[in-house]
Amino acid sequence: MPIVAQSTETTDWVSRFADEVIEESERRAPGKPVVVASGLSPSGPIHLGNLREVMTPHLVADEIRRRGHEVRHLISWDDYDRYRKVPNGVDGIDASWAEHIGKPLTSVPAPQGSAHPNWSEHFKAAMTDALAELGVEFDGISQTAQYTSGVYREQILHAMKHRGDIDAILDQYRTKKAPAPAKKQQKPVDEAELEAAEGSGAAAEDDGSSGSAGYFPYKPYCGRCEKDLTTVTAYDDDTTELTYTCTACGFAETVALNEFNRGKLVWKVDWPMRWAYEGVVFEPSGVDHSSPGSSFQVGGQIVGIFGGKQPIGPMYAFVGITGMAKMSSSKGGVPTPGDALKIMEPQLLRWLYARRRPNQSFKIAFDQEIQRLYDEWDKLDGKVADGSALPADIAAHSRAVRTAAGELPKTPRPLPYRTLASVADITAGAEDQTLRILSELDPTDPLPSLDDVRPRLDKAEAWINTHVPADQRTIVRTEPDLDLLKSLDEQAQGSLRLLLEGLSSNWSLDGLTHLVYGVPKVQAGFSADATPKELPPEIKTAQRSFFALLYHLLVGRDTGPRLPTLLLAVGQERVRALLGE
C-alpha cells in the first residue's frame, strides 16, 4: 500500500519518505544501492503532470544521496508501448500517422522536420533536456532496448509458465464492479492505464489475451505489419513454441519464444515484472493507478510471481495550469516542462514540486500569476538569507536551489520578475534601453551588464512575448494626448505639476515609488511620508484616479506595468513630453 506522509514541524515530506525508503531498502537488499523509479511514455509531449512522476522520486533520491547513500533513480522509457492514436496539437504530423497505430513507439516516424530517428526519441529528447536543466540525475532505460535484446527473456518465459496464476489474480478484478467515477479534483485515467484499453480486437486487452487457447500475458508484434493486433493461438511450455495470427494483415507464424524478441508483456504484468527485475523500493503512482483493479493495485499481487515486492510510494495528485483544470497528454496544447523552463528558472519549477506533498494538487502559472509566484519565491529567498524562514520552507528552498551534486546555476542579481517583464514589454528586447532602465532602478548600484540579470531576464522576456495577449502589451504613446491634457481640471493639472517637479530628484525605483504614491497625499494636505493608518480612505481613491490618469497619458489604457517601472522605462525626457511639460 502507498505510504502516507504525516505533517511535522521539523521535517518536510521528502525527509520523511527518505527515512522510510532507506529503512525499507536495508530490509530488502542490505548493502545495495537504493533503487527508486519513474515511468514515462513518450507517446506525445510529456507534460507537467508527468513531471511529478519524476520529481517525487528525484527529490527523495537526492535527499538519500545527501545523506551519503548510493541510490539509483531509474526512468523507464516505455517506448515499446503501442502507438495508440494520433495526438492533437503536435506540429509536423497529419492524419496519415494513423496508419502506424498499433506499432511500437520506436517504429513510428518522428514528426516532419524532427532531427530524431523516430516518434519516441523525438519526445524523449525534449524531456531529457528539461530534466538536465532541472538538475535531475537518472538512469534511463529504454524498454525497446530491453525487450528486443532479450534482457527480459527469462521473465517472459516465467510469466507464460505461470499464466494461470496471473489470470487468476486478474480474474478477481474482472468480476468486480467498475470503480466509482473519480472525483473532480482527480486527474483522468493515466495514459498507461489506457495504453492497451483502446483500440480493437485482442490488442485492446490491458491484461492479456484470452481465447480458445487460454490466457496469455504476452503479446507479439506482427512480423509483417509490426502492429500488436495479434492473437496467440497456441503455446507449448516445453518447446516454448508460440503461434500467433495478426488481425490487421492476416499474417501468422510460429516462433520459439526462448529466441523471439519482438513482443512484450502486457502492461499489468510488465510493470510488476520490472519492479522485481530492478529491485525497485520506491515508486510513486498517480491517483488513477491506485484505484481498485488498477495496475498498481493488481501489480502488488502479480509481483510475487516474479519473486519481488511492490514498491512503497505515495499516490500523487494532478498538476494543473492556471486557467486549466486538468492535463492529458492525449490532448494538444498541454504545457511541457520545456515550456515552463522557457519562462521560469529551474529553481522556481523545482520549488513548486518540492513545497507540496505529493497528494496535494497545485497549479503552475503561465499567466499573470507567475509574477506573484516569483514575488513569493523572492520573499522566501530573503527569509532564508536572514534566518527567519520556517524549517519546512527552508527545506523546500534548499531542494529547489541545489542537489546533492551542488547548486544549480542562478541569476547573479535576481531583480523582481515583474520588473524585468515590464521592462521587456516596453523595450521590446532592445538591450541598450533595457540596460539603461535597469541601471536607473538603483543609481547607487547601477547594473554593469545584462548578464548579471540573466537568465531571469530572458525568462521574463519569453513570458511577455509568448504568454501575454497583444491587447495587454504595453505600447507607449508617441505623441501627447492633447485633448485629454486640455480637458483636465485644476486638481488633475496640479497633480501632474507635482509629479514633474519631483522627477529629477526622485529618478530611481524607490524614489519614483515614493513620488507617485505621495502626490495625492500632498494634494490632500498630508505629508508624502504619511502611512495608510494616518490617512482617510478617500486618499486611496485619489491615488487610483491619479494612476489611471498617468496610464492614459503614457500608454492610452487604464492600467499597465507598475508606474515607477513604467516611468523609468519611458525615460524622463519622454515622460515630460507626454505629460504636457
N, C-alpha and C positions, 0 to 999 in steps of 0.2 A: 504493500500500500504506500502511496506517496507520504513523505514525511511532512509535517506541518510545523512551520517555524512559529514560535511564540515570541511576542514582543518583550524586550527588556530595555532597561535604561542604559546599560553599559556596553552592549554589543549590538551589532547590526545583523540582519538576516544572513548575510554572506558568512560571517564568522560562525554563526550557529550551524549552518549547513556544513561548513568546513570541518567543524568538530565531529559531526556525525559521519561524514564521509571518511575521514581519517580512521576513525574507530572501526567503521564497517570494513574498510579495506584491509586493515590489520587482521580482522577476524576472518575474512575470506581468503586473502592472499598475503600473508605476513612477509614483509621484506621486499615486496614487489612494488613497482610504481603504481600509484593510484590512477585508475582509469575512469575518466568522465567522457560523456559522449553527447553529440548532437547529430541530427539527421536533416539534410536539406535536399529537396528535389528540384533540380534545375529545369523544371518543366516550363518555366517562363521567368519573368522578372521576380527576383527573390525580394520580398517586401519587408517593411519594417516590423511587421508582426512576426515573420520568420526569424528576424534578428534576435528576438527574445529566446528562441530555441538555442541560439549560440551564446548570447551574453550571459544567460543564467549559469550554465556550467563554466563559462570562461571566468566569471568573477569568482566562483568557488575555487576553480583550479588555480587561479592566480593567488588567492589567499593561502592555499595549501603550499604553493611554491614559496611564498613569502616566509612561511614557517620552516623552510628548509627541506621539504619533502619532494621527492621526484614524482611528477604527475604527467600523464598524457591526456590531452584533450583531443579526442577523435572527432572529426567531422566526416560523417559518412555521406558522400555524394551519391544520392540514389539515381544515378544516371543510367542504370539498366532497367529502370521502370519503363512502362509503356507510355508512349505519346498518346494522351487521352483525347485531346481536342485542340483545335486551333484557337489560341488565346486572342482576346480582343486587345487593341491598343498597342500592338507590337509593330514597330516600323520594319519594313523590308519583307513582309510576308503577305500572302493573299490566300484566297480560298483553295488554291492548288495544294497547300500544305496538308489539306485533309486527306490526301492520298497516303500520307505517312502514318495515319492513326493506327496504333497497334504495334508499331516498331519500337525498339529501344530508343531512348532519347539520344543516344550517341550515334544512331543510324539515321537521324533526321537532319536534313541540311540546315545550316545556320541561316538566319535571316539574310536577305540580299544586302551586300555591302559589308558584311561582317568579315573580320580578319581571322575568324576562328573556324576550325575544321568541321564542326557540327553544332547542332542546336544546344546540346548540353554544355559544351565548352564555352559557347558564347555567353550564356547566363552565369556560368560558374566564374568566369573571368571578372565580371563586374563585382560579384560578391567578394571574391578573393582580394581585389584591390581595396574594397571598402574595409575589410577586416584588417588588412595591413595598416591602413591609416588609423584604425581604431586601436591598434596595438594588441590584437588578438593572436596569440600563439596557438597553433593547432597542427595536428597531423591529418592531412586529407586522405581519404580512402575512396577510390573510385570503385563502385560496385560493378561496373562493366569490367574493369580490370580483374577484380576478384573472381567473378563468375567465369569469364571467358578464358582465364588462365588455369582454371581448375582448383583454385585455392579452397573452395567450399565443397569439393567433390565428396569427401567423406561425410560431411554434414548432410548433403543431398541424399546420398545413399542411406544414411541413417534415418532421415525423415521418411523416405519411401518405405523402408523396412518397418517403421513404426507408424505408418499412415493410419492404421486402425485406431491407435491410441490418440493420435491428433484429431481424427474425425470424431471420436467420442467426446473429446473436450469441446470441440466446436459445436457439436450437436446440442450440448447443454444450452447454448445461447441461441441456436437456430429455432428452438421450440418455444423460447420465451417471447413475451410480448415486446413489441418495439418500445424503446425508452421514450419517456415523455419528451415533448419538444423542448429544446434548450431555452433557457431564459433569454430575454432580450439582450442582456449585457454580455452574454457569452458569444464568442465568435462562431462562425459557421463551421460545419464539419470540416476537418483538415483535408488538404489535398491528398495526403497519404491514405486516409480512410476512403476517399473516393476513387483512388487510383485505379482499382480494378472493379469498382462498383458501377461504373458507367460503361456503356458500350453495348455489345450484343453477344449472344452465344456464351460459350464456356469462358471466354475472356472476361466476362462481366462478373465472374465469381471472385469475391475478395478472399475467400478462404480455401480455394482449390476447386477442382472439377470433380463432380460425381456423375456417374452414368452406369450403364450396364456392366462396365468393367470394374466398378468400385470407385472409391475416393482416392484422389492423388493430390498431394500438396505441391506438386512441381508442374510447371508449365513451360514447354519448349517454345522457342521462337521458330517459325517456319523456315525450313531450309531453302524455300524458293522465294517467298514474298517478304520474309523477315518479320512477319506480324505474329502476335501472340494469340490469334484467333484459332487456337488449336485445341484438340481434344485427345487426351491419352486414351487409347482403346485397349491396350494390353501392356502388362509389365510382368516380367519374370524375376523374382527376388534372387534366384540362384545365378542366373546368367547376366542379370541387370539389363536384359533386352527390353526396350521400350518402343512401342508402336504408337504413332500419333497420326491424326489427319488434320488438315487445315480447312476450316470452313470458308476462308476467304478466297483461296485459289484452288482448292481441291487436292493439293499436294499431300502425299502420305509417305512415310518411311519408317523403317525400324532401325534403331540405333542402340549401341551399347552405352548405357548411362555411365558406366565407370570410365568411359573415354570421351563422353559427349559434354561439350561446354557451351552449348547455345540454348540456354534456358535459365530459369531461376525459380526459387521457392516463392510461393505466393506470400503476400505481404504479412499476413498474420502469423506465418511460420518463419518467414525470413527475419523479421525483427528480433524475436526471442533467440533464434539461432545465432545471430550476431552478438547478442548480449553474452551468450555462453562462450562463443569463439573468442571474443576480445576481452572477456572478463570485466565487463562494464559494471562499475559500482554506483555511478550517479548519472542519471539522465532525466531531464525534466520532460513533462508531457503536457500537451495542450488540454483544455477542458474537454474537447471532443474525444481525445484519446482515453479519457478517464471515465467515460460513461459505461454502464453495463453492456457487455458484449463488444466493446471497442478493442482495438488492437493491444493497448497497454494492459487492460484487464485480462484479456484472453492470453496474451503473451506471458503473463505471470504464471500461468499453468503450463503452457507449452514449453517454456524454457527448461523445465525439469527434465523433459525428454532428452534434451541435449546435455544434461548434466550441469546446468548452470542455475543461477538465481536471478530473479528480477532485480534490476537496479532500484535503489532508493532515489527519490527525487520529487520535487514539488509539481503540482499542477499549476500551469501558468495561465494568466488571463490575457485577453486580447490587448493589442496596442492600436489605438486609433489615431486619426489625424484631425486636427481642428477643422470642424465643418463636415467631417465624415464619421459615420457611426462605426463602420467595420471595414476590415480589409479582406480581400480574397485575391490571390494571385491569378485566379481564372478570369478576373475582370481587368480591363485595361485601365491605365492611368493611376495605378496604385503606387505611391512613392516607395522607392527603394532606399537602402542605406546610402548608396552613392548619391541619390538625390538629396538626402538630408545633409550629407557632408559637403555638398556644394554651398550650402547656406549657413552651416554651423560648424564650429570647431569640434574635433572629436571628443574633447573633454566634456562639452555640454551634452553630446549624444550619449556618452558613457554614463554621465551623471543621471540622465533621465531613467536609464535602466537600473542603475545601482541604488537609487534612493527609494524605489518602491519594491515591496516584497513581490515575489513572482505572482502571487494570487491577487494582486491589486492591478486593476486595469489603469491605464493612463493614456494621455494623448500627446502627440508630438506636433508642434505648431509649424505650419508653413505660411500662416497669415500674420497679421499684426501682433498676435500673441507671442511670437518669437522674441519680440523686443522686451516683453515683460519677463519671459523666461531668462533672458540674458541679464536683465536687471537683478533678478533673484539669484542667479549664479554669481554675479559680481559681488552682490551683498554677502553671500556665503563665503566667497573668496576672502573678503575683508575680515569677516568674523574669524575665519580660520587663522588668518595672519595675526590678528590681535588677541587670539586666545579666548574669544567669547562664544565660540560655536559649541553646540551640544555634541556629546560623544558620537551619537549616531550620524549626525551631519558631518562631523569630521571624518568618520569612516567612509561615508559615501563620497565626500570630496576627494579623499586620498585615492579611492578606487577609480575616480574619474581622471585624475591628473597623472597617475603613474601606474605601472605594472611592476611585477617582480623584477623585470629587466631594466627598469629605470623610468624616468619621467618622459611623458610624451612631449614632442615639440610644441612650443606655445608662442603666443604673440608677446614680444618683449614688452610692449607698452599697450595693454588692453584698454583702449578708450571705450566708453559706452557704445554698445552695438547700435542703439537707436541714433546716437550722434553720427556714427560712421555711415549709417544708412541714409540719414538726412543729407549729409554732405555728398554722398554718392548720387543721390537722387538729383540734387541741384546742379552738380558739376558735370553729370553725365560721363563720368570717368576721366575727366581732364585732370591729369596728375599734378600739373603745376598749380591749378586752382585748389585742388584737394589739399596739397601740402601747405599752401598759403592759409587756408581756412583752419586746418588742424593746428598749425603753428600759432594761430591767433587765439586758440581756445585758452591757452595759458601763456601770455607773453613772457612770464618769468622763467618758463621752461619750454622754449619752442621745440618743435619736432624737427630733428635734423634730416630725417629721411622717412619715406613712406614704408620702408622695410621694417621700421620699428612698430608699425601698427598692422603688419601682416602676420598671419593670414586672415585675421579677423576682418580687416578692411575688405579683402577680396570676397569673403563670405557675405558680408553686408551688401556689397555691390551686386553680387549674384542674386541675392534675395530681391533687391529693388528691381533688377532687370527681368526677373523671371516670375515673381510671385505678387507683385503689386500691380493691380489693373491700371491701364493707361489713364483712366479718368481720376485716379488717385495720385498720379505722379505730380511732382511739383514743377511748374513752369513759371519762372519769374517774368514779370511784365517787362517789356522792352521800352514802354513809354508810360509816363504817369497817367493815372485815371483823372483827367482834368475835371470831368463832370462831377465825379464824386468829391473831389477836393473842394470844388466851388460850392457844393451843397452842404458842407459841414457847418454845424452850429458852432458857437463860440467855445463851448466846452470841449468839443472834439478838436477844434483847432488848437486850443490850449494844451491838450494832451500831447499832440504832435510836437508842439514847440518844446515842451519839457523833455520829450524823448530826444529830439535833435540836439538840444543844448547839452545833454549828458552823454552823447555818443562817444566823443573823443576820449573823455576821461574814464569811460566805462567799457572800453573796447576789449573785452575778454569774455569768456563764457560766464564766469561768476559775476563780472561787472554788469553785463547786459541782463542777466537774470534778475539781479537786484534792481536794475533800472526799469525794466518793463513791468515788473510787479509793483514797483514803487510809485510810478507816475499816477495811477488812480488814487493812491493813498495821499500823496502830496496835494493833489487837486481837491481832495475832501478835507484838507486841513490837518492831516496826520503826518507823522514822521515816516519817511521811506523805510525806516527800520522797524516800524510797528509790527508786532506779531498778530496773528489772526485773533488771539484772545482779546487783544486790545482794540479791535476794530468792529464796527457794526456789520451786520450781514450784507447790507447793500454794497459794501466795498467789493465783495466777490462778483456781484452783478456788474459793477462798473469795470472791473478787470476783464470780465468776459466780453463786454461790449468793446473795450479798448483793443483787446486781442483780435476780435473779429474785424475791426476797422483796419488794423495793420495787415492782416491776411488779405483783405480785399485790395488794399493799395499795393501790396507786394506781389501777390500771386493770383489775385482775382477769385479767391474762394473764401468760404467761411472758416476753414481750418487748414492746417498744413503741418510741417515739421515744427518742433518746438521753436518758439520765436527767437530766443537767444542764438540758437544754432543757425536759424534762417538768416538772421541779420548778419552774422559773421560770414555766412556763405555768399550772400548778395554783395557784401563789401560796403564800406562806409560811404564812399562817393556815390554809388548807385542807390543806396538806401536814401540818401539825402535828396537825390533827384526824384525818386518815386514818391517820396513823402511831401514833395512840393516846395522844397527849400530853394 
